[in-house]
Amino acid sequence: MADYRFERECRTPYSEVYLVTDGDERVGRVDLHFTPSIVYATLCVVEKVAADDIQDLIDHVDEELVMSADVARDDFIVTVYQGHEAGIFSDEEFDEEEEEEEASGQ
């Protein structure tokens, strides 16, 4: 049985983003968006997570993150993507690469 843990990466007044782990293993990420009556989630999981485990993870997200947010909701809609991480990109990373290229004369 999975031991899902959620580590918050960021929070706004109407959304939250969590890294999802099972023990020491990263299994995905969930983005939650709160509206007055519906909570939307985008769940991204690694390729090896089975369909039954995805439903179990959705249940955990609902119980541990959505219901504990103390937001009234009529529905919880989850879109699931499954695959592998291609990378993490940021403006800072691109700025550093450009500076290195300029310094080397490229």
C-alpha positions in Angstrom: 0.0 0.0 0.0 1.2 3.4 -0.9 2.3 6.0 1.7 1.6 9.2 -0.1 3.0 12.4 1.2 2.4 16.0 -0.1 5.0 18.7 0.0 3.6 22.2 -0.9 5.6 23.9 -3.6 3.5 27.1 -3.8 0.2 28.6 -2.8 -1.9 31.5 -4.0 -5.3 32.7 -2.6 -7.1 30.3 -5.0 -4.6 27.5 -5.8 -1.9 25.2 -4.4 0.8 23.0 -5.9 2.1 19.9 -4.2 4.9 17.4 -4.9 3.7 13.9 -4.4 5.9 11.2 -3.0 5.5 7.6 -1.9 8.2 7.0 0.7 11.4 8.4 -0.8 10.2 8.1 -4.4 8.7 11.0 -6.3 5.5 9.8 -8.0 4.0 13.1 -9.3 2.6 16.6 -8.8 -0.8 17.9 -8.2 -2.1 21.5 -8.9 -5.3 22.4 -7.1 -7.5 25.4 -8.2 -10.4 26.5 -6.0 -13.5 28.2 -7.3 -16.6 29.1 -5.3 -18.2 25.7 -6.0 -15.8 23.4 -7.7 -12.2 22.3 -7.0 -10.2 21.5 -10.1 -7.0 19.4 -10.0 -4.3 18.6 -12.5 -2.5 15.4 -11.4 0.7 14.4 -13.2 2.1 11.0 -12.3 5.1 9.0 -13.5 4.6 6.2 -16.1 4.8 3.3 -13.7 1.7 4.3 -11.5 -1.1 1.8 -12.2 -4.7 2.9 -12.8 -5.9 1.6 -9.4 -3.1 3.5 -7.7 -4.1 6.7 -9.6 -7.7 6.4 -8.1 -6.2 5.8 -4.7 -4.0 8.9 -5.0 -7.0 11.0 -6.1 -8.8 9.8 -3.0 -5.8 10.8 -0.8 -5.7 14.2 -2.5 -9.4 14.7 -1.8 -9.1 13.6 1.8 -5.8 15.3 2.8 -5.7 18.4 0.7 -9.1 19.4 -0.7 -11.3 18.5 2.3 -8.8 20.0 4.8 -8.8 23.3 2.8 -12.2 24.1 4.4 -13.6 25.2 1.1 -17.2 24.3 0.2 -17.4 22.4 -3.0 -20.1 20.8 -5.1 -17.6 18.8 -7.3 -14.0 17.8 -7.5 -12.8 17.5 -11.1 -9.4 15.8 -11.7 -7.5 15.7 -15.0 -4.7 13.1 -15.0 -1.6 13.1 -17.1 0.8 10.2 -17.0 4.4 10.2 -18.3 7.9 11.3 -17.5 9.3 14.7 -16.5 11.1 16.4 -19.3 12.7 19.0 -17.0 12.1 22.1 -15.0 12.6 25.3 -16.8 12.8 28.9 -15.4 13.8 32.4 -16.6 16.7 32.3 -14.1 18.1 29.2 -15.8 17.9 30.8 -19.3 19.4 34.1 -18.0 22.4 32.2 -16.6 22.9 30.3 -19.9 22.8 33.5 -21.9 25.4 35.1 -19.5 27.7 32.1 -19.9 27.4 32.3 -23.7 28.1 36.0 -23.8 31.1 35.5 -21.5 32.5 32.8 -23.8 31.9 34.9 -26.9 29.3 32.7 -28.5 
